[in-house]
Amino acid sequence: MLDLKWSAGEKRIARRAFDAALDTALAGIMSEFKARAAAAATPSEMWAVEDYLRRCRRDLDEVFDYRYSRLIDVFGVLIREGHLAEADLAGLSEEKLAIIRRMLA
């Protein structure tokens, strides 16, 4: 775990990027949920939708961790998964961006 210092401006950028990535992830889950729920025709298919939501919730809770000590790793994962672009992090220190780039390489 890195002990990086976050300026007030970087904290605003990080929060905005984090929230946007969460919104993107939730929109994808919501879309898939609606499709699965609409297609469910039996009780077992209905429970499969519930299982899907539980998995998604667990995965979200694992990835979306807004602690400054974890944010660099979180941003790397979110970029890799397509929920965030490096451009969304413009304004973070070059040190932080370099660490994220190394993670993605």
Secondary structure, DSSP 8 states (H G I E B T S, - for coil): -------HHHHHHHHHHHHHHHHHHHHHHHHHHHHHHHH--SHHHHHHHHHHHHHHHHHHHHH----TTTHHHHHHHHHHTTS--GGGGTTS-HHHHHHHHHHH-
